[in-house]
């Protein structure tokens, strides 16, 4: 017995030693790719020494004698910290994910090959101006110099993920950067998704009810639409979606998650500081690391500082000494889905206004890990690429004998958008910036600007010119062979919305409607916000003058205008009514919940129970309102629409009919549905978060899900690579934390401001910045999540253009020396 025990001890000890050894070995190989931020490196591709000074937040301040040398160093720094992220962005847009991930990503590669964004990026290289071409070439050389350093110095393949997904890294090319900008356009585009959902819904409900569930911005009234079946016949009333669950690697966002942002600026007349102010916080899907990367560049036109996206050699949102700029998704209707009729006698032809013509077609081979390669037959019509039915749920609205194509402004191979962004970054005044952005194509953005004397906002990006007789006014898929449904070019840049030196002294955008124009000059029917703008307007108008701190306060505001508006309306007949109820009964829990909500100011604070009760109630309420009419399609409406709920409870144009359950004999009132949905919500809360309502925390349900797109679901590893944080805010607060809307955790915060910046041009060096995680993409780095806690708490870091301040607290200084005889690329 003693001998058996002894052997068991030896085996247990050996197992522990092996596990520890394995962990040490994994740590050793993974840590090899941690970059050094000090030292001197000799590189080919620069003309003079370049310094990369890392401040104490790991933000690189790049000093060089020429712009090309500075962009070289930016590429070097991006590759040091975010190589895996850059390669994944490139693989995504190239449609080459399946080489690493197998069958899981074939659907994504299928879409990307058909859109051919990478091919369009390659042909767009020649459309860039000379300074941008030089910058792209130098940036690519900087990335490749770090790749050379990895190969030469055995630096752990450049990133720990490379040990798991072993694949050679091709040299970086200028087209790669342009392709990433086009990929960003895809991530921010949701018009095609909305067209299909509107079509599917119109097949189930009448036009006047469609105006309820998919309402226009109420500031312009509600327009009824033609029934989709009247435009395109022979489609089923309901067809289940075929797209399957969303993959973390997919660049196509679900309904309501395509893009959002905030930006506002105050002129001198509304500033207490004697100069202008600007705040910017663009919103994207939360990931670990965040897509954003802070940097400072010393350029001949003047130093710039702010947020970059690794792979792009440009400050997308930031400031110089004289100009600040922020971006918000403009929600331009820049996509149209076309129903293309196939020639029944020749499947290689489709119908045009002039008769049958051949599809443009070519084959594309997708290599799949651990599976045979597949060959895709790519097709294009005059309107755009032919897409598979599992994209945007196109198959649910495509009649037999037809296919769907996509018109989209980003599908151009002569795209100078990056040159426009580069020129805008180098501008010194509002007028220069607006002029510089004229050639910009996609993704369409509202550019908010502040120079030292004034403020402005301009919509940049191509807006399609549509025929006034378009059958659906671009709101539903329509036949591509009808001339009136086809695009007629692009609207003049001068017609894009523009607000310069506004009389009120303040300009801004929360993705809200910006102009009230009739079709076809309307810009869009789908706007990203009808709620946050109401709170923003109040905060801006509640002060005669603003400061940097008041702009920060607005940027971090968590009061829900939506909650304050809907709760009195929905609960009008429930507050303080009924007899006393015994403890533990559903009636008593309902009374406690209503009492809590009655005394709540609408602040979506992570430490309060009321936001969770409110959010669960409204979610259950909308589901009860639409489930009987829409059936399985109701699951596509993942987030509440406050305008819909308000229309129902105010009985706008008879919208209260949604309260009656059509399958039941009794006629339910809106009060009945409000009470029943509150009971549903409280039951759900009790099953998932506990029955004691007073001790609930919104932040427990509303955790920011900074998940690693490739390793975030891997057992054990997910605890190292994912970053979860309790957060305040919600779907409709200025400090927006968009919820997932699906699955067992529908209130996870999955889409928020990955970058925040506030700039004061009376004292530019007091400007503050922060990103959602950290600078490094290496999960063993202390800079992987060093900014995350600041971001969660609503704090910032200062980022000055003073070189002495950057050097004073530097954690490291890297010096790049040119090789003897080296020339600028």
Buried (B, 14 or more C-beta within 10 A) or exposed (E): EEEEEEEEEEEEEEEEEEEEEEEEEEEEBBEBBBBEBEEEBEBBBBBEBBBBBBBEBBBBBBBBBBBBBBBBBBBBBBBBBBBBBBBBBBBBBBBBBBBBBEEBBBBBBBBBBBBBBBBBBBBBBEBBBEBBBBBBBBBBBBBBBBBEBBEEEEBBBBBBBBBEBEEEBBEBBBBBBBBBBBBBBBBBBBBBBBBBBBBBBBBBBEEBBBBBBBBBBBEBEBEEBBBBBEBBEEBEEBBEBBBEEEBBBBBBBBBBBBBBBBBBBBBBBBBBBEBBBBBBBBBBBBBBBBBBBBBBBBBEEBBBBBBBBBBBBBBBBBBBBBBBBBBBBBBBBBBBBBBBBBBEEEEEBBBBEEEBBEBEEEEBEBEBBEEEEBEBEBBBBBBBBBBBBBBBBBBBBBEEEBBBBBBBBBBBBEBBBBBBBBBBBBBBBBBBBBBBBBBBBBBBBBBBBBBBBBBBBBBBBBBBBBBEEBBBBBBBBBBBBBEBBBBEEBBEBEBBBBBBEBEEBBBBBBBBBBBEEEBBEBBBBBBBBBBBBBBBBEBBEEBEBBBBEBBBBBBBBBBBBBBBBBBEBBBEEBEEEEEEBEEEEEBEBBBBBBEBBBEBEBBBBBEBBBBBBBBBBBBBBBBBBBBBBBEEBBBBBBBBBBBBBBBBBEEBBEBBBBBBBEEEEEEBEBBBBBBBBBBBBBBBBBEEBEEEBEEBBBBBBBBBBBBBBBBBEBEEBBEBBBBBBBBBBBBBBBBBBBBBBBEEBBBBBBBBBBBBBBBBBBEBEBBBBBBBBBBBBBBEBEBBBBBBEBBBEBBBBEBBBEBEBBBEEBBBBBBBBBEEEBEBB
